[in-house]
Amino acid sequence: MAISIERFDEAWVPAVKAFNARLRAGGEQEFDFPEVPPPAELPQQRIFQRLHLACEGEHVRGGFILRWQDFWINNQVQSIAHYRLPLSEGIVDKRYARVATHLLRSALKTEPLLFCLGMGGLGRPLPQMLKALRWVLHEVPFYFHVLRGNTFLREVQPLRASPSRRRTMDLAAQCGLGHLALAALHVGQRWKRHTPGKPGRPVEVEAFAEFGPWADDLWRRARKHYAVCSVRNSDTLNQLYPPDDRRFVRIRLMRDGYPVGWIVLLDTQMSEHKQFGNMRVGTLVDGMAEPGELDKLVAVAIQTLKLRGAHLAISNQAHVDWRQSLERCGFIGGPSNYIFACSPQLAKLMEPLVGSLERLHMTRGDGDGPIHL
């Protein structure tokens, strides 16, 4: 029977639940398709999503989400869509192996300006399919800064993959040599990347709960330094990081009483995490700053997370200025599984592509937001 693409509404809820049940029965334990349709879109709403289903008669064989948001691309605002959570019954039943391609082609017909983000690394099936269809794929680098070395050595799972490694790590933590070695590594990174400069004006640091007109002013001043960036005005930021959501730590940087930067952090207690074990992990989720203020903003983020008791600070940053600031503040690059991919039509809008990718501001606050953190 032919596959048709339908908008997800209440009538499809039982079929979506049956679809998820078949995926779980087939061994897919990581992902479920949402079982509740999204709320109706409001007039003038700039961030919204629509859920689509691949249907074979009365059965659901797959689905995807399109989430629209305004982006700043080469000095103009353009609404583009994030292609999210494409799921196909083909992952558990080879009869439906072609559904994944059908989903992507249907999404492109609905919105040619598409991007994907995250995806678990270049070797996963979705990035490989996108590459075959001539999408542009770009790794968003991962950085880490160890704040408490002994806990890091006892909990970081990728470095404790064998009994001999675990014994070595535990011994290094017990005698304190591991902590000293990690501290020296970060100091060496700061020294290697240090750029002498003139002393700046005194800076003030303050926590805040809500983005206001000051964030709009900063957005208008800073956006010209980014080739591609989701719009970060106050209305958008308060939707992404709601004032009543206490998970987010919001810090504002002031000079002479004037806002020159902001950063959003997470401080998460992990539990048996496959990479981070039981560490408290601080994440630099999102931020915006005037040129010349990034180093201070990153340094403030590190100090804030240290004072809160985090064991490790991490961040994914695409923009060259953010990457260099992280390195100057002692962050070290590691393997990244966070991939930005753009459709051929979006790539044309971003031309010249090489320069745009260097000045692409993509963080863990984009796409699905800071999930799993």
C-alpha positions in Angstrom: 0.0 0.0 0.0 1.2 3.5 -0.8 2.6 5.8 1.9 0.9 9.2 2.4 2.0 12.1 4.6 -0.6 13.4 7.1 -0.7 16.1 9.7 -0.8 14.6 13.2 -4.1 15.3 14.9 -6.2 13.6 17.6 -7.6 11.0 15.2 -4.0 9.5 14.8 -3.2 9.2 18.5 -4.0 5.4 18.7 -2.0 4.7 15.6 1.0 6.6 16.8 0.9 4.7 20.1 0.8 1.5 18.2 3.8 2.6 16.1 5.9 3.4 19.2 4.9 0.0 20.6 6.2 -1.7 17.5 9.5 0.2 17.7 10.0 -0.8 21.3 9.1 -4.4 20.6 11.7 -4.4 17.8 14.5 -3.1 20.1 14.3 0.7 19.6 14.6 2.0 23.2 16.0 5.5 22.7 13.3 7.3 20.7 9.5 7.6 20.7 7.4 9.8 18.5 5.3 12.3 20.5 1.9 10.8 21.2 0.1 14.1 21.7 -0.5 16.6 18.8 1.1 20.1 19.3 -1.1 23.0 20.3 -2.7 25.2 17.7 -0.4 27.9 16.3 -1.1 31.4 17.4 -1.3 34.4 15.1 2.2 36.0 14.6 3.9 33.2 16.5 7.5 33.0 15.3 8.5 29.7 16.8 6.2 26.8 16.1 6.2 23.2 15.1 4.1 20.8 13.1 4.1 17.0 13.3 3.8 14.9 10.2 3.1 11.2 9.9 3.9 8.6 7.2 0.7 6.5 7.0 -0.1 3.3 5.3 -3.8 3.1 5.4 -4.8 3.3 9.1 -1.3 2.4 10.2 1.6 4.9 11.1 4.9 3.8 9.6 7.0 6.9 10.5 6.9 10.5 11.3 8.9 13.8 11.5 8.7 17.2 13.1 9.3 20.5 11.5 10.1 23.4 13.9 10.2 26.9 12.4 12.2 29.7 13.8 13.6 33.0 12.6 17.3 33.0 11.7 19.7 35.9 10.9 21.4 34.8 7.6 23.8 37.1 5.8 22.3 40.2 7.2 18.6 39.4 6.8 16.0 37.5 8.8 14.7 34.3 7.3 12.3 31.7 8.7 13.8 28.2 8.4 12.8 24.9 9.8 14.6 22.3 12.0 14.0 18.7 10.7 13.5 16.9 14.0 13.1 13.3 15.2 12.6 11.5 11.8 11.5 8.0 12.8 10.8 5.1 10.5 9.5 1.6 11.1 12.3 0.6 8.8 14.7 0.6 11.8 12.9 -2.6 13.1 11.3 -3.9 9.9 13.2 -3.9 6.6 10.0 -3.8 4.6 9.8 -0.1 5.5 13.4 0.7 4.8 12.5 3.4 2.2 10.2 5.3 4.6 13.2 7.3 5.9 13.9 8.8 2.5 10.2 9.4 1.9 10.0 11.4 5.2 13.0 13.6 4.2 11.7 14.3 0.7 8.2 15.2 2.1 9.8 17.6 4.6 11.7 19.3 1.8 8.6 19.7 -0.2 6.9 21.4 2.8 10.0 23.6 3.6 13.1 23.6 1.3 15.1 25.6 3.9 15.8 22.8 6.4 18.6 22.1 8.9 19.4 19.2 11.2 21.4 19.4 14.4 22.9 16.9 16.8 22.3 13.5 15.3 24.9 11.6 17.3 27.9 11.9 14.9 28.8 11.7 11.3 28.6 7.9 11.2 25.0 7.6 12.2 22.3 6.7 9.5 20.7 10.1 9.2 23.9 12.1 8.6 25.0 9.4 6.1 21.7 9.8 4.2 21.9 13.6 4.2 25.4 13.4 2.9 24.3 11.1 0.0 21.6 13.6 -0.8 24.2 16.4 -1.0 23.4 18.2 2.2 26.3 20.2 3.8 27.5 18.6 7.0 29.6 20.6 9.5 30.8 19.4 12.9 30.1 21.7 15.9 33.2 21.3 18.1 32.9 20.0 21.6 35.0 21.5 24.5 35.5 20.6 28.1 37.1 22.1 31.2 37.7 20.0 34.3 36.8 21.9 37.4 37.4 19.1 40.0 40.0 16.7 38.7 39.6 13.9 41.3 35.9 13.5 40.7 36.4 13.7 37.0 38.9 10.8 37.0 36.6 8.6 39.1 33.5 9.3 36.9 34.4 10.0 33.3 33.2 6.8 31.6 35.0 6.8 28.2 38.4 6.8 30.0 37.4 4.0 32.4 36.5 1.4 29.7 38.7 -1.4 31.0 39.7 -2.7 34.5 43.3 -1.5 34.1 42.2 2.0 33.1 39.8 2.2 36.1 42.6 1.2 38.4 44.9 3.8 36.9 42.3 6.5 37.1 41.4 5.6 40.7 45.1 5.6 41.7 45.7 9.0 40.1 42.6 10.5 41.9 43.7 9.0 45.2 47.2 10.4 45.2 46.2 13.7 43.7 48.5 13.5 40.7 45.6 13.3 38.2 44.2 16.6 39.5 47.5 18.3 39.2 48.1 17.0 35.7 44.6 18.1 34.6 45.1 21.5 36.1 48.5 21.9 34.3 46.8 20.8 31.1 44.3 23.7 31.3 46.9 26.2 32.3 49.0 25.1 29.3 46.0 25.6 27.1 45.4 29.1 28.4 49.1 30.0 28.0 49.2 28.6 24.4 46.2 30.6 23.4 46.9 33.7 25.5 46.7 37.0 23.6 48.1 40.0 25.5 45.8 43.0 25.6 45.1 46.2 27.4 43.3 46.1 30.7 39.5 46.6 30.2 37.1 48.7 32.1 35.8 47.3 35.4 33.2 44.6 34.8 30.1 43.8 36.8 28.4 40.4 36.8 24.8 39.9 37.8 22.2 37.1 37.6 18.8 37.9 36.0 15.6 36.0 35.4 14.1 37.5 32.2 15.4 38.9 29.0 14.3 42.5 28.4 14.8 45.4 26.0 18.5 45.4 26.9 18.8 42.0 25.2 17.2 43.5 22.1 19.7 46.3 22.0 22.6 43.8 22.4 21.2 41.6 19.7 21.1 44.5 17.2 24.7 45.5 18.1 26.2 42.0 18.0 24.3 40.2 15.1 26.5 41.8 12.4 29.4 39.6 13.6 27.5 36.4 12.8 26.8 35.1 9.3 24.2 32.5 10.5 22.5 32.7 13.8 19.0 32.1 15.3 17.4 35.4 16.2 18.2 36.1 19.8 15.9 39.0 20.7 14.1 39.1 24.1 10.8 37.5 22.9 12.7 34.5 21.4 15.0 34.1 24.3 12.2 34.1 26.9 10.5 31.3 24.9 13.7 29.3 24.8 14.6 29.9 28.4 11.4 30.7 30.2 11.8 32.9 33.3 10.0 30.4 35.5 12.4 27.5 34.5 14.8 27.3 37.3 17.1 24.9 35.5 18.7 27.8 33.6 21.4 30.0 35.2 21.3 33.4 33.4 24.3 35.7 33.8 24.6 39.2 32.5 27.9 41.1 32.0 27.9 44.8 32.6 30.4 47.6 31.9 29.7 51.1 33.2 26.2 49.9 33.9 25.7 48.9 30.3 25.0 45.2 29.3 27.7 43.9 27.0 27.0 40.2 27.1 24.9 37.4 28.5 25.2 33.6 28.9 22.8 30.8 29.8 24.2 27.9 31.9 23.0 24.5 33.1 24.3 22.8 36.3 23.1 19.2 36.1 23.6 16.4 38.5 24.2 13.3 36.3 23.2 9.8 37.4 24.9 6.8 35.8 25.4 8.8 32.6 27.1 6.8 29.8 29.8 9.5 29.5 29.7 11.6 32.6 28.8 9.0 35.3 27.7 10.8 38.4 29.4 14.1 37.9 27.8 17.5 38.2 28.1 18.9 34.7 28.0 22.6 33.9 27.0 23.4 30.3 27.6 26.7 28.5 24.3 26.5 26.7 23.9 29.8 24.8 25.3 33.3 24.8 25.7 36.6 23.0 28.3 39.4 23.6 29.9 42.4 22.0 33.3 41.8 20.3 36.1 41.8 22.9 33.9 40.7 25.7 33.7 36.9 25.0 36.8 36.0 27.0 35.5 37.7 30.1 32.0 36.1 29.6 33.5 32.6 29.3 35.7 33.2 32.4 32.7 34.4 34.4 30.8 31.2 33.3 33.7 29.0 34.5 33.8 30.8 37.9 30.1 30.6 38.3 30.1 26.9 37.7 33.0 26.4 40.1 31.2 28.2 42.9 28.1 26.1 42.3 30.2 22.9 42.8 30.2 21.6 39.2 32.9 19.0 38.4 33.1 19.6 34.7 32.2 22.4 32.3 31.3 21.6 28.6 30.1 23.4 25.5 29.5 22.9 21.8 30.3 26.1 19.9 30.6 26.6 16.1 31.6 30.3 15.8 35.3 30.9 15.4 35.3 33.7 18.0 33.6 31.5 20.6 35.9 28.6 19.9 39.0 30.8 20.4 37.6 32.3 23.6 37.0 28.9 25.1 40.5 27.8 24.2 42.0 31.0 25.7 40.1 30.3 28.9 41.5 26.8 29.1 38.9 24.7 27.5 40.2 21.6 25.6 38.6 20.2 22.4 37.3 16.7 22.4 35.4 14.4 20.0 32.1 15.9 18.9 28.8 14.0 18.1 27.0 17.3 17.4 26.5 17.9 13.7 25.0 20.8 11.8 23.5 19.9 8.4 21.8 22.2 6.0 19.7 21.4 2.9 21.1 22.4 -0.5 18.6 25.3 -0.7 19.7 26.6 2.7 23.3 26.2 1.7 22.7 28.5 -1.2 21.2 31.1 1.1 24.3 30.9 3.3 26.9 31.5 0.4 29.8 32.1 0.5 29.6 28.8 2.5 33.1 28.5 3.9 33.0 32.0 5.5 29.4 31.4 6.7 30.4 28.2 8.5 33.3 29.9 10.3 30.8 32.5 11.5 28.0 30.1 12.2 26.7 30.6 15.8 25.3 27.3 16.7 25.1 26.0 20.3 23.4 23.5 22.5 20.6 26.0 22.8 19.6 25.6 19.2 17.7 22.8 17.5 16.1 20.6 20.1 17.6 22.8 22.9 19.8 21.5 25.7 18.3 17.9 25.9 20.2 15.2 27.8 22.0 17.9 29.8 
